[in-house]
């Protein structure tokens, strides 16, 4: 198993500054092969008042650099009972759901039948391969929504559906070893907005996001990680018309707007802006990523290197391809201190990519990014 890419992260002090230094601020303790702290897990209140506990990732170093875990003992239940809702169920604007939100039924529906008042209750009821439909409205999530099977969560649109996480919520959506589609809603608040962990090789799970806005998280808007050996493959992700913005915290050092650890991804017309974190907008570890269209602007890295994106990799194949996207045209739009940083070397960074930007960036390229 390869470890040097992660070791680079740990050696440069990239773990977020929670009270225990594990990146999630929840007081976990543990150890990794590099000697840095690793989370032993977190718990959330279950439907009957018990706890759902995440276990420790054993022998897999990439899991130590963030919130991922491998030992969730719950089988996909959620804690929706403590959610509150202010949705009226009335459809306004451009809703394209295949359900009638004005029929007087409950505003959250499971494909094939069944209505629910809260997102947590609805997700718990969706069968594998099924879809949850969310009518226009504002919904408050007071606990983590855990998902361990392939499902789709589809709202009327990101302008019509607001999922607002209570400040105490560590991970709003937590996915383990599943392909999940998120579409048509805004997700506001929480420590981590969408957290996906891949712990098993073989068939690769894919996270798909379309028409999703994520903002005001305190640790990361999106955090995706693969914790098994790279010989077994990588997790996959697709971002389309996604906005991730205003990830920041005055209490602990946030990680990134979007963090990908051993997860290959495609970004289409996605906007990552105004995030103040340790790496800035994007943090990429051993990931092959294409960013086409969209914007990466006004992000600021608190770590000495970073800004728009920070790349850490020991794989020749890992690279970051930028195609016709906006990386800040003019000083007021710039990422700080750089647009792209490749590794920890002060000379291995690139600023002023501008708009439209076209480049291939990787740690094995001397000048970090090669214009295309």
C-alpha positions in Angstrom: 0.0 0.0 0.0 1.3 3.5 -0.9 1.7 5.9 2.0 4.1 8.7 0.9 1.4 11.0 -0.4 -0.4 11.0 2.9 2.8 11.3 4.8 3.5 14.6 2.9 0.2 15.9 4.2 0.7 14.9 7.8 4.4 16.0 7.8 3.4 19.5 6.8 0.8 19.9 9.6 -2.2 19.8 7.4 -4.6 18.2 9.9 -7.4 20.7 10.8 -7.0 22.3 14.2 -9.8 20.7 16.2 -9.4 20.3 19.9 -7.6 17.0 19.3 -5.9 17.9 16.0 -7.9 15.3 14.0 -9.7 17.7 11.6 -13.2 17.3 12.9 -13.0 19.1 16.2 -14.9 16.4 18.1 -12.3 15.3 20.6 -11.4 12.0 18.9 -8.0 10.3 19.6 -6.0 7.7 17.8 -2.8 7.2 15.8 -1.6 6.6 12.3 1.6 5.3 10.8 3.0 8.8 10.6 2.5 9.4 14.3 -0.2 12.0 13.9 -3.6 11.8 15.6 -6.4 9.9 13.8 -10.1 9.8 14.6 -11.5 6.9 16.5 -15.0 7.8 15.5 -18.0 9.8 16.5 -21.5 9.0 17.6 -24.9 10.4 16.9 -28.2 9.9 18.5 -30.3 7.1 17.0 -34.0 7.0 16.5 -34.6 5.3 19.9 -32.2 7.5 21.8 -29.2 5.2 21.5 -26.0 6.0 19.8 -24.6 5.2 16.3 -20.9 4.8 16.6 -18.3 5.0 13.8 -15.3 2.7 14.2 -11.7 3.4 13.7 -10.1 3.0 10.3 -7.4 0.3 10.9 -4.2 0.3 8.9 -5.4 2.8 6.3 -3.5 6.0 6.5 -5.7 8.2 4.2 -8.6 8.0 6.6 -6.6 9.9 9.3 -6.7 13.1 7.3 -10.3 13.9 7.8 -13.7 12.7 8.8 -13.9 9.3 7.0 -14.5 6.1 8.9 -14.9 2.4 8.1 -16.8 1.0 11.0 -20.3 2.5 11.0 -22.4 0.0 12.9 -25.7 1.5 11.9 -27.2 -0.1 8.7 -28.3 3.1 7.1 -30.8 4.4 9.6 -31.0 8.1 10.1 -31.8 10.5 12.9 -34.6 12.3 11.2 -37.0 12.3 14.2 -35.3 15.3 15.7 -35.5 17.4 12.5 -37.9 20.4 12.3 -39.6 21.6 9.1 -41.0 24.9 7.9 -41.9 23.7 4.4 -45.5 24.3 3.3 -45.4 21.7 0.6 -46.5 24.3 -2.0 -44.6 24.3 -5.3 -43.3 27.6 -6.5 -40.9 28.6 -9.2 -39.2 26.0 -11.4 -39.8 22.8 -9.7 -39.5 19.8 -12.0 -40.3 17.0 -9.6 -42.5 14.1 -11.0 -44.8 14.6 -8.0 -47.6 17.0 -7.2 -46.3 19.2 -4.3 -49.7 20.8 -4.0 -51.7 17.7 -3.3 -51.8 18.2 0.4 -49.6 15.2 1.2 -46.4 15.3 3.2 -43.6 17.2 1.4 -41.0 14.5 1.3 -41.8 11.4 -0.9 -40.2 8.1 -1.5 -40.3 6.9 -5.1 -43.1 4.3 -5.3 -45.1 5.6 -2.3 -44.8 7.0 1.2 -44.6 10.6 2.5 -42.5 12.0 5.3 -42.1 15.3 7.1 -38.3 15.1 7.5 -35.3 14.3 5.3 -33.9 11.8 7.8 -37.2 9.9 7.9 -37.4 9.9 4.1 -33.8 8.7 3.6 -34.3 5.9 6.1 -37.3 4.7 4.1 -35.7 4.8 0.6 -35.0 1.2 -0.7 -31.7 0.5 -2.5 -31.7 2.1 -5.9 -34.7 4.3 -4.9 -35.2 8.1 -5.0 -36.3 10.6 -2.4 -38.2 13.6 -3.7 -38.1 16.9 -1.7 -40.8 19.6 -2.3 -39.9 23.3 -2.1 -39.4 24.6 1.4 -36.9 25.0 4.2 -35.9 22.0 6.3 -33.8 21.9 9.5 -31.5 18.9 10.1 -30.6 18.4 13.7 -28.6 15.2 13.2 -26.4 13.4 10.7 -28.2 11.6 7.8 -26.3 8.4 7.3 -26.5 6.5 4.0 -25.1 3.0 3.3 -26.9 2.0 0.1 -27.3 3.4 -3.4 -30.0 6.1 -3.4 -30.8 9.4 -5.0 -31.9 12.5 -3.0 -33.5 15.0 -5.4 -35.0 18.3 -4.5 -37.2 20.7 -6.6 -34.1 22.9 -7.3 -31.2 24.5 -5.4 -33.2 27.8 -5.4 -36.4 26.2 -3.9 -35.1 23.7 -1.3 -33.0 24.7 1.7 -31.6 22.1 4.0 -30.3 24.0 7.0 -28.0 22.1 9.4 -27.9 22.9 13.1 -24.6 24.2 14.3 -23.9 21.0 16.3 -24.1 18.7 13.3 -20.7 17.3 12.5 -21.4 15.7 9.1 -24.8 16.6 7.5 -24.8 13.7 4.9 -22.5 10.8 5.7 -22.1 8.2 3.0 -20.3 4.9 3.4 -19.5 2.6 0.5 -22.5 3.6 -1.7 -23.2 5.4 -4.9 -25.4 8.4 -4.1 -26.8 11.2 -6.2 -27.5 14.6 -4.6 -29.5 17.0 -6.7 -31.7 20.1 -6.6 -31.1 21.6 -3.1 -29.0 24.0 -1.1 -27.2 22.7 2.0 -26.3 25.3 4.6 -24.2 25.0 7.7 -22.8 22.0 9.6 -19.2 21.1 10.0 -18.9 18.9 6.9 -21.7 19.2 4.3 -21.3 16.0 2.3 -18.8 13.4 3.6 -18.3 10.2 1.6 -15.9 7.4 2.5 -15.0 4.4 0.3 -13.6 1.5 2.3 -14.0 -1.4 -0.1 -12.3 -2.2 -3.4 -13.9 -3.9 -6.4 -16.9 -2.1 -7.8 -16.3 1.6 -7.6 -18.8 3.9 -5.9 -19.7 7.2 -7.5 -20.9 10.4 -5.9 -22.9 12.6 -8.2 -23.9 16.2 -7.5 -26.1 18.3 -9.8 -27.6 21.7 -9.1 -26.4 21.7 -5.5 -25.3 24.7 -3.5 -23.2 24.1 -0.3 -22.3 27.0 1.9 -21.3 28.2 5.4 -19.8 24.8 6.5 -17.1 25.1 9.1 -14.7 22.3 8.0 -15.4 21.3 4.4 -18.3 21.6 2.0 -17.5 18.3 0.4 -15.0 15.7 1.7 -14.6 12.5 -0.3 -12.0 9.8 0.6 -10.9 6.4 -0.5 -9.3 4.4 2.3 -8.4 1.1 0.6 -5.3 0.3 -1.4 -5.0 2.1 -4.7 -4.5 -1.2 -6.5 -8.2 -1.8 -5.9 -9.2 1.5 -7.6 -10.4 4.9 -6.6 -13.7 6.3 -5.6 -15.4 8.5 -8.3 -17.2 11.8 -8.3 -19.1 14.0 -10.7 -19.9 17.7 -9.9 -22.2 19.5 -12.3 -23.6 23.0 -11.7 -22.5 22.9 -8.1 -21.6 25.9 -5.9 -19.4 25.5 -2.8 -18.8 28.8 -0.9 -18.0 30.4 2.4 -16.4 27.5 4.1 -14.6 29.0 7.1 -14.4 28.9 10.8 -13.2 31.2 13.6 -12.9 28.4 16.0 -10.9 25.7 14.1 -8.9 25.7 10.8 -11.2 24.6 8.0 -9.9 22.0 5.6 -11.1 23.1 2.1 -14.1 24.0 0.1 -13.8 20.6 -1.6 -11.3 17.9 -0.4 -10.6 14.8 -2.5 -8.4 12.0 -1.1 -7.8 9.2 -3.6 -11.0 10.1 -5.4 -11.0 10.9 -9.1 -13.5 13.6 -10.1 -15.0 15.6 -13.0 -16.2 19.2 -12.4 -18.5 20.7 -14.9 -19.6 24.4 -14.6 -18.9 24.3 -10.9 -18.2 27.4 -8.7 -15.8 27.2 -5.7 -15.4 30.7 -4.2 -14.9 32.7 -1.0 -13.5 29.8 1.1 -11.0 30.5 3.8 -9.4 27.2 4.8 -6.0 25.5 5.2 -5.7 24.8 1.5 -8.2 27.3 0.0 -10.8 26.1 -2.5 -9.6 22.6 -3.4 -7.4 20.1 -1.6 -6.4 17.1 -3.8 -4.4 14.0 -2.6 -3.5 11.5 -5.3 -6.5 12.4 -7.4 -7.0 12.7 -11.1 -9.3 15.6 -11.7 -10.7 17.6 -14.6 -12.2 21.0 -13.9 -14.1 22.3 -17.0 -15.9 25.7 -17.1 -17.1 27.3 -13.9 -15.0 29.3 -11.4 -12.4 29.0 -8.7 -12.1 32.5 -7.3 -11.5 34.5 -4.1 -10.4 31.5 -2.1 -7.7 32.0 0.6 -5.3 29.4 2.0 -4.3 29.7 5.7 -1.5 27.1 5.1 1.6 28.7 3.6 0.9 27.0 0.2 -2.5 26.8 -1.5 -5.2 29.2 -2.6 -7.4 28.0 -5.5 -6.2 24.5 -5.2 -3.5 22.5 -3.4 -2.2 19.3 -4.9 -0.3 16.6 -3.0 0.6 13.5 -4.9 3.3 10.8 -5.4 1.6 9.3 -8.4 2.8 10.2 -11.9 -0.7 9.5 -13.2 -2.4 12.0 -10.8 -3.0 15.4 -12.4 -5.4 18.3 -12.4 -6.6 19.4 -15.8 -8.2 22.9 -16.1 -10.4 23.5 -19.2 -11.8 27.0 -20.0 -12.6 28.0 -16.5 -12.3 31.3 -14.6 -9.5 31.4 -11.9 -9.7 35.1 -11.1 -9.5 37.9 -13.7 -8.1 40.9 -11.8 -6.7 41.3 -8.3 -10.1 41.4 -6.6 -11.0 38.0 -7.9 -7.6 36.3 -7.2 -7.0 33.2 -5.0 -4.5 33.8 -2.2 -1.6 33.2 -2.1 -1.7 31.3 -5.4 -4.1 29.8 -7.9 -2.5 26.4 -7.7 0.1 24.9 -5.4 1.8 21.6 -6.3 3.3 20.1 -3.1 5.1 22.0 -0.4 7.9 23.7 -2.3 7.6 27.5 -2.4 8.7 27.5 -6.1 6.1 24.9 -7.1 3.1 27.2 -7.4 1.2 29.2 -10.0 -0.7 32.4 -9.7 -2.7 34.5 -12.1 -4.1 31.7 -14.3 -6.8 34.2 -15.2 -9.8 33.5 -17.4 -10.2 31.5 -19.5 -7.6 29.2 -17.8 -6.4 26.0 -19.6 -3.6 24.0 -18.0 -2.4 20.6 -16.7 -1.1 20.7 -13.2 0.7 17.9 -11.2 3.4 17.5 -8.7 5.7 15.7 -11.2 5.7 18.8 -13.4 8.6 21.2 -12.6 6.6 24.4 -12.9 3.4 22.9 -11.4 1.1 23.8 -14.2 1.7 23.5 -18.0 -0.4 25.9 -20.1 -2.5 24.2 -22.8 
